[in-house]
Amino acid sequence: MFAMKMPRLAALFFLVVPAFAQYAGPAILSRGDAPAAMNVPQIDFIPFLSLVGVYDTGLAGVSVNSQGELANAASEGVELDFGISGVHSWKRTRISLNYGGAAREYSHATYYSGVDQSLLLGITEQFSRHVSLQLNESAGIFAQAYGLAGLSPTVSFDPTTNYTPTTDFFDNRTMYTSTQALLTYQRTARLSFAFGGDWDVTRRRSSALFGVTGQDARGDVQYRITRRSTIGANYMFTHFSYNGVFSGTDFHRFSATYGVQLSRTWEFSGFAGATRLDSKFPQVITLNPTIAALLGITQGYYVSYGLNWIPSYSGRLSKTFMRGVAYISGSHLMNPGNGLFLTSKTYNGTAGYTYTGLRRWSFNLSAAYDKSDSIGNILGEYGDRSAGLQTSRQLSHVVHLVAGVAARKYQSDNFTGYNRLIWDARVGLSFSPRDIPLRIW
């Protein structure tokens, strides 16, 4: 009798298990997945409010001083930080959120005072056992690009896989949004297909800098060859267009994908292939002296077209802990530039470790490396190196001591004025209505 009931009990178990738990394979980086071990159903939504003192160096707007040199200001100030983060799952829907804001007032360089905000939002809807829809949103407005994109334990996707401006050179008001939609069809326990699209918009307050609008269309097929590993193939089409200049770029990226769970907590995911690059940009030419004398001008413009194939790859190795996550990633991909430079080939590396402990301490350590080769409006190399450390110490039930320091070194072998070092330091108190260490990310 017991043996006869076993199939019914098993069927009942799979009916009541949330649909999200039916696929437990490794994350697929080309789909924007965060490490699979981070995919938890519930993390309490916790708000926070912080009052901190700050000291920033290397503040530079899109202007020059009376000596014709790039602005380079430093100032202390006060900042009010606020935000909320968490994850909640229902039977078929999951929402993950990480929102933060900062209202900053400098005592000397008041021009750079303002409000920064950032939002990471993931929504997953499981329509049936085989069909799901993932919506990811990354949006924000900032004047200083101190933040480093990295994994967030309360967000179901990897923010580095969508376009978020993090290398802007000037302290200039920037607004951005990046929306991703991905429909996944899980044909069998091993075979799945995904189809999606992205829409990205970045606008900058200064008319000397360029905004960008991007659209992506992508699709892939993935096959789980073992319990721990998945292989597949991916195609993506991307179009970038820029406001304020007649230019644009099209990409066709073809890649093979691979994901493997090395252990219960270690995971690797990546892809490698090639990108077909088709671009057009205006170029300045010096006119023939006769033509210059006739027209009264010395320069003219023409539109250059370029067609190239470049290698493209990206990989991420991660380890998930009960109270944190560590990761390292690297890539060689195309990006739309940083408002000063346009379409660029970029080598990028990031690493980080986040810990929210049980003994009053939390901290976030992150670092990034970026080296880009501009092929658009200005030809040349540029990049930056950055690192930051944030920490909190619980003082009482709702009060936390918070502190942090971050540094970024902009560098270029082609443009000497691009080389500069900036620092950001802060210390203060944070208030959060939960008797656990404050999350730092």
C-alpha positions as CSV (number, residue, x, y, z in Angstrom):
1,M,0.0,0.0,0.0
2,F,2.8,2.4,0.9
3,A,4.5,1.6,-2.5
4,M,1.3,2.5,-4.3
5,K,1.1,5.9,-2.6
6,M,4.7,6.9,-3.3
7,P,4.0,8.2,-6.9
8,R,1.1,10.2,-5.7
9,L,3.1,11.7,-2.8
10,A,5.9,12.6,-5.3
11,A,3.5,14.2,-7.6
12,L,2.0,16.2,-4.8
13,F,5.4,17.3,-3.7
14,F,6.3,18.8,-7.1
15,L,3.0,20.6,-7.3
16,V,3.5,22.4,-4.0
17,V,7.2,23.2,-4.6
18,P,7.5,26.7,-6.0
19,A,8.1,26.8,-9.7
20,F,11.4,28.6,-9.2
21,A,12.9,25.6,-7.6
22,Q,12.4,23.3,-10.6
23,Y,15.6,24.3,-12.4
24,A,18.7,24.1,-10.2
25,G,21.5,24.1,-12.8
26,P,24.4,26.6,-13.0
27,A,23.8,30.2,-13.8
28,I,24.0,31.3,-17.5
29,L,26.0,34.5,-17.7
30,S,24.8,35.4,-21.2
31,R,21.2,35.5,-19.8
32,G,22.4,37.9,-17.0
33,D,21.9,35.4,-14.2
34,A,23.4,35.9,-10.8
35,P,25.2,32.8,-9.3
36,A,22.6,30.1,-8.8
37,A,23.5,29.6,-5.1
38,M,22.5,33.3,-4.5
39,N,19.0,32.6,-5.7
40,V,17.2,32.5,-2.3
41,P,13.4,32.9,-2.0
42,Q,13.3,35.3,0.9
43,I,15.5,38.1,2.3
44,D,13.6,40.6,4.5
45,F,13.1,44.1,3.1
46,I,15.2,46.3,5.3
47,P,15.3,50.1,5.0
48,F,18.1,52.3,6.3
49,L,18.9,56.0,6.8
50,S,22.5,57.3,7.3
51,L,24.0,60.6,8.2
52,V,27.7,60.8,7.3
53,G,30.5,63.2,6.8
54,V,32.3,63.0,3.5
55,Y,35.6,64.3,2.0
56,D,36.1,64.1,-1.8
57,T,39.0,65.1,-4.0
58,G,39.3,65.5,-7.8
59,L,35.9,67.1,-8.3
60,A,35.8,68.2,-12.0
61,G,32.9,69.6,-14.0
62,V,32.8,70.0,-17.8
63,S,34.7,73.4,-17.5
64,V,38.1,74.9,-17.1
65,N,39.4,77.4,-14.5
66,S,40.8,80.9,-15.1
67,Q,44.2,79.4,-16.1
68,G,42.6,77.3,-18.8
69,E,43.1,74.1,-16.8
70,L,40.6,71.4,-15.9
71,A,38.8,72.0,-12.7
72,N,40.1,70.0,-9.8
73,A,38.3,70.8,-6.5
74,A,38.3,69.1,-3.1
75,S,35.8,69.7,-0.3
76,E,34.3,68.2,2.9
77,G,30.6,68.0,3.3
78,V,27.6,66.1,4.8
79,E,25.6,63.4,3.1
80,L,22.2,61.8,3.9
81,D,22.0,58.2,2.6
82,F,18.8,56.2,2.4
83,G,17.5,53.0,0.8
84,I,15.9,49.6,1.0
85,S,16.7,46.1,-0.2
86,G,15.3,42.6,0.0
87,V,13.7,39.7,-1.8
88,H,10.2,38.2,-1.6
89,S,8.6,35.2,-3.4
90,W,5.1,34.2,-4.0
91,K,3.8,31.0,-5.6
92,R,4.7,32.2,-9.1
93,T,6.3,35.7,-8.7
94,R,9.5,36.9,-7.2
95,I,10.6,40.5,-6.7
96,S,14.2,41.5,-5.8
97,L,15.2,45.0,-5.0
98,N,18.2,47.1,-4.1
99,Y,17.5,50.9,-4.0
100,G,19.8,53.6,-2.6
101,G,20.0,57.4,-2.6
102,A,22.3,60.1,-1.3
103,A,21.7,63.8,-0.8
104,R,25.1,65.5,-0.6
105,E,26.0,69.1,0.4
106,Y,29.6,70.3,0.1
107,S,30.9,73.2,2.3
108,H,33.2,74.6,-0.4
109,A,32.5,73.1,-3.8
110,T,28.8,73.8,-3.7
111,Y,28.5,73.4,-7.5
112,Y,28.9,69.6,-7.0
113,S,26.2,69.2,-4.3
114,G,23.1,67.3,-5.3
115,V,21.2,64.0,-5.0
116,D,22.3,60.6,-6.4
117,Q,19.9,57.6,-6.8
118,S,20.3,54.1,-8.1
119,L,17.8,51.2,-8.5
120,L,18.2,47.5,-9.2
121,L,14.9,45.7,-9.6
122,G,14.3,42.1,-10.8
123,I,10.8,40.6,-11.4
124,T,10.4,36.9,-12.3
125,E,7.0,35.5,-13.3
126,Q,6.5,31.8,-13.7
127,F,3.6,31.4,-16.1
128,S,3.8,27.6,-16.1
129,R,6.2,24.8,-15.4
130,H,7.9,25.5,-18.7
131,V,7.6,29.2,-19.4
132,S,8.9,32.1,-17.3
133,L,9.5,35.8,-17.8
134,Q,12.4,37.8,-16.3
135,L,12.3,41.6,-16.1
136,N,15.5,43.4,-14.9
137,E,15.7,47.2,-14.4
138,S,18.8,49.2,-13.6
139,A,18.3,52.9,-13.4
140,G,19.7,56.0,-11.7
141,I,20.8,59.6,-11.6
142,F,24.2,60.7,-10.4
143,A,26.8,63.4,-10.5
144,Q,29.8,61.3,-9.3
145,A,30.5,57.8,-10.6
146,Y,32.0,56.4,-7.4
147,G,29.9,53.3,-7.4
148,L,31.3,50.0,-8.7
149,A,28.9,47.6,-10.4
150,G,28.9,44.2,-8.7
151,L,26.8,41.3,-7.4
152,S,24.1,42.2,-4.9
153,P,22.7,39.4,-2.6
154,T,19.2,40.8,-2.9
155,V,19.1,41.1,-6.7
156,S,18.4,38.1,-9.0
157,F,20.6,39.3,-11.9
158,D,24.2,40.4,-12.4
159,P,24.3,44.2,-12.9
160,T,27.5,44.0,-14.9
161,T,25.7,42.2,-17.7
162,N,23.5,45.3,-18.5
163,Y,24.7,48.8,-19.4
164,T,25.3,50.9,-16.3
165,P,27.6,53.9,-16.7
166,T,30.4,53.5,-14.2
167,T,33.4,55.1,-15.9
168,D,32.2,58.7,-16.5
169,F,35.2,61.1,-16.2
170,F,33.4,64.3,-15.3
171,D,31.3,65.0,-12.2
172,N,28.4,65.9,-14.4
173,R,24.7,65.0,-14.0
174,T,24.0,61.7,-15.7
175,M,20.7,59.9,-16.0
176,Y,20.4,56.3,-17.2
177,T,18.0,53.4,-17.5
178,S,18.6,49.8,-18.7
179,T,15.6,47.5,-19.1
180,Q,15.9,43.8,-19.9
181,A,13.2,41.3,-20.7
182,L,13.9,37.6,-21.2
183,L,11.3,34.9,-21.9
184,T,12.6,31.4,-21.2
185,Y,11.0,28.1,-22.4
186,Q,12.2,25.1,-20.4
187,R,11.4,22.4,-22.9
188,T,12.7,19.6,-20.8
189,A,14.8,19.3,-17.6
190,R,17.9,19.5,-19.8
191,L,16.9,21.7,-22.8
192,S,15.8,25.4,-22.7
193,F,15.4,28.3,-25.1
194,A,15.4,32.0,-24.3
195,F,14.5,35.1,-26.3
196,G,14.8,38.7,-25.1
197,G,15.4,42.3,-25.7
198,D,17.1,45.2,-23.9
199,W,16.6,49.0,-24.1
200,D,19.2,51.4,-22.7
201,V,19.1,55.2,-22.5
202,T,21.8,57.5,-21.0
203,R,21.6,61.3,-21.0
204,R,24.1,63.8,-19.7
205,R,23.4,67.3,-18.6
206,S,26.4,68.9,-20.4
207,S,26.0,69.5,-24.1
208,A,29.7,68.8,-24.5
209,L,29.1,65.1,-23.7
210,F,27.2,62.6,-25.7
211,G,24.1,60.5,-24.6
212,V,23.4,57.1,-26.1
213,T,20.4,55.0,-26.9
214,G,20.8,51.3,-27.3
215,Q,18.6,48.4,-28.3
216,D,19.4,44.7,-28.0
217,A,17.7,41.5,-29.4
218,R,19.0,38.1,-28.3
219,G,18.3,34.5,-28.2
220,D,20.0,31.3,-27.0
221,V,19.7,27.6,-26.6
222,Q,21.1,25.8,-23.5
223,Y,21.5,22.1,-22.8
224,R,22.3,20.6,-19.4
225,I,24.8,17.9,-20.2
226,T,25.2,16.8,-16.5
227,R,23.7,17.6,-13.2
228,R,26.2,20.3,-12.7
229,S,27.1,21.7,-16.1
230,T,25.3,23.4,-19.0
231,I,26.5,24.3,-22.6
232,G,24.8,26.4,-25.2
233,A,24.9,28.9,-28.0
234,N,23.9,32.6,-28.0
235,Y,23.3,35.3,-30.6
236,M,22.9,39.0,-29.8
237,F,22.2,42.0,-32.0
238,T,22.9,45.5,-30.6
239,H,22.5,49.0,-32.0
240,F,23.9,52.2,-30.4
241,S,22.9,55.7,-31.6
242,Y,24.2,58.9,-30.1
243,N,22.5,62.2,-29.6
244,G,24.4,65.3,-30.7
245,V,26.4,63.6,-33.4
246,F,25.6,61.7,-36.6
247,S,26.9,58.3,-35.7
248,G,25.9,54.8,-34.7
249,T,27.2,51.2,-34.3
250,D,25.7,47.8,-34.9
251,F,27.0,44.6,-33.3
252,H,26.3,41.0,-34.2
253,R,27.7,38.7,-31.4
254,F,27.9,34.9,-31.8
255,S,29.1,32.9,-28.8
256,A,29.3,29.5,-27.1
257,T,28.2,29.4,-23.5
258,Y,29.2,27.2,-20.5
259,G,28.2,27.1,-16.9
260,V,29.4,24.6,-14.2
261,Q,28.7,24.2,-10.5
262,L,32.1,23.2,-9.3
263,S,30.7,22.5,-5.8
264,R,27.7,23.4,-3.7
265,T,29.1,27.0,-3.3
266,W,31.6,27.4,-6.2
267,E,30.3,28.2,-9.7
268,F,31.7,29.3,-13.1
269,S,29.8,30.8,-15.9
270,G,30.9,32.4,-19.2
271,F,30.8,32.7,-22.9
272,A,33.2,33.2,-25.8
273,G,32.9,34.0,-29.5
274,A,33.2,36.8,-32.0
275,T,31.5,40.1,-32.7
276,R,30.9,41.6,-36.1
277,L,31.2,45.4,-35.7
278,D,29.6,47.8,-38.2
279,S,30.1,51.5,-37.3
280,K,29.8,55.0,-38.8
281,F,31.3,58.2,-37.4
282,P,32.0,61.7,-38.7
283,Q,35.7,62.5,-39.3
284,V,37.5,65.8,-39.8
285,I,39.6,66.4,-42.9
286,T,41.9,69.2,-43.9
287,L,40.8,70.8,-47.2
288,N,43.0,71.3,-50.2
289,P,44.4,75.0,-50.1
290,T,42.6,75.8,-53.4
291,I,39.2,74.6,-52.0
292,A,39.9,76.3,-48.7
293,A,40.6,79.6,-50.5
294,L,37.4,79.3,-52.5
295,L,35.1,78.4,-49.6
296,G,36.8,80.3,-46.9
297,I,37.1,77.3,-44.6
298,T,40.1,75.0,-43.8
299,Q,38.3,71.9,-42.6
300,G,35.5,69.6,-43.7
301,Y,33.8,66.4,-42.6
302,Y,33.1,63.0,-44.0
303,V,31.4,60.0,-42.6
304,S,33.7,57.0,-42.2
305,Y,32.3,53.4,-42.1
306,G,34.1,50.5,-40.4
307,L,33.5,46.8,-40.5
308,N,35.5,44.6,-38.2
309,W,35.5,41.2,-36.4
310,I,36.7,41.1,-32.8
311,P,37.0,38.3,-30.2
312,S,34.4,38.6,-27.4
313,Y,34.3,36.8,-24.1
314,S,33.2,37.0,-20.5
315,G,33.6,34.8,-17.5
316,R,32.7,34.9,-13.8
317,L,33.9,32.7,-10.9
318,S,31.9,33.0,-7.7
319,K,31.7,31.5,-4.2
320,T,28.5,31.9,-2.2
321,F,28.6,31.8,1.6
322,M,25.7,31.7,4.1
323,R,26.2,35.4,4.8
324,G,28.0,36.7,1.7
325,V,29.4,36.2,-1.8
326,A,32.9,36.5,-3.3
327,Y,33.4,36.8,-7.1
328,I,35.9,37.7,-9.8
329,S,35.1,38.3,-13.5
330,G,36.7,39.4,-16.7
331,S,35.5,40.3,-20.2
332,H,36.5,41.7,-23.6
333,L,33.3,43.3,-25.1
334,M,32.0,46.3,-26.9
335,N,30.5,49.3,-25.0
336,P,29.0,52.7,-26.0
337,G,31.8,54.7,-24.3
338,N,31.5,57.2,-21.4
339,G,30.0,60.3,-23.0
340,L,33.5,61.7,-23.9
341,F,34.6,58.7,-25.9
342,L,32.0,56.8,-28.0
343,T,32.0,53.2,-29.2
344,S,34.9,51.3,-27.6
345,K,36.5,47.9,-27.3
346,T,36.9,47.2,-23.6
347,Y,38.9,44.9,-21.4
348,N,37.2,44.8,-18.0
349,G,37.9,43.0,-14.7
350,T,36.0,43.1,-11.4
351,A,36.3,41.4,-8.1
352,G,34.4,41.8,-4.8
353,Y,33.5,40.2,-1.5
354,T,30.4,41.1,0.5
355,Y,29.8,39.8,4.1
356,T,26.8,40.4,6.4
357,G,27.8,38.7,9.6
358,L,26.1,37.6,12.8
359,R,28.5,39.3,15.1
360,R,27.7,43.0,14.4
361,W,30.0,43.5,11.4
362,S,29.3,43.9,7.7
363,F,31.6,45.0,4.9
364,N,31.9,45.2,1.1
365,L,35.3,45.1,-0.7
366,S,35.3,45.7,-4.4
367,A,37.8,46.5,-7.2
368,A,37.6,47.1,-10.9
369,Y,39.9,47.5,-13.9
370,D,38.9,49.0,-17.3
371,K,41.0,49.5,-20.4
372,S,39.2,50.7,-23.5
373,D,40.1,51.5,-27.1
374,S,37.9,54.1,-28.6
375,I,37.0,53.6,-32.3
376,G,34.5,56.3,-32.6
377,N,34.7,60.1,-32.5
378,I,38.1,60.2,-30.9
379,L,40.7,57.4,-31.5
380,G,42.8,56.4,-28.6
381,E,43.1,54.4,-25.4
382,Y,41.6,55.3,-22.0
383,G,40.7,53.5,-18.8
384,D,40.6,53.5,-15.0
385,R,41.4,51.5,-12.0
386,S,39.2,51.7,-8.9
387,A,38.7,50.1,-5.5
388,G,36.5,50.6,-2.5
389,L,35.9,49.4,1.1
390,Q,32.7,49.9,3.1
391,T,32.0,48.6,6.5
392,S,29.4,48.8,9.3
393,R,29.5,48.0,13.0
394,Q,26.3,47.5,15.0
395,L,26.3,49.7,18.0
396,S,22.8,49.1,19.3
397,H,19.5,47.6,18.2
398,V,19.0,50.1,15.4
399,V,22.2,52.2,15.3
400,H,25.3,51.3,13.2
401,L,28.6,53.0,12.7
402,V,29.4,53.2,9.0
403,A,32.6,54.1,7.2
404,G,34.1,53.8,3.7
405,V,36.9,54.8,1.4
406,A,37.1,54.6,-2.4
407,A,39.7,55.6,-5.0
408,R,39.7,55.8,-8.8
409,K,42.7,56.4,-11.1
410,Y,41.8,57.6,-14.6
411,Q,44.6,56.9,-17.0
412,S,45.5,57.2,-20.7
413,D,48.7,56.9,-22.7
414,N,47.3,59.0,-25.5
415,F,45.7,61.9,-23.5
416,T,47.7,63.3,-20.7
417,G,44.9,65.4,-19.3
418,Y,42.9,62.3,-18.7
419,N,45.2,61.1,-16.0
420,R,43.9,62.0,-12.5
421,L,43.3,60.4,-9.1
422,I,40.2,60.9,-7.0
423,W,39.4,59.9,-3.5
424,D,36.2,59.6,-1.5
425,A,36.1,59.0,2.3
426,R,33.1,58.9,4.7
427,V,32.2,58.1,8.2
428,G,28.9,58.4,10.1
429,L,25.9,56.7,11.7
430,S,23.2,54.6,10.1
431,F,19.7,53.7,11.4
432,S,17.9,50.5,10.4
433,P,14.9,49.0,12.3
434,R,16.2,45.4,12.6
435,D,18.4,43.7,15.1
436,I,20.9,42.4,12.6
437,P,24.1,43.9,11.0
438,L,23.4,46.5,8.4
439,R,23.8,45.2,4.8
440,I,26.6,46.9,2.9
441,W,26.6,46.8,-1.0
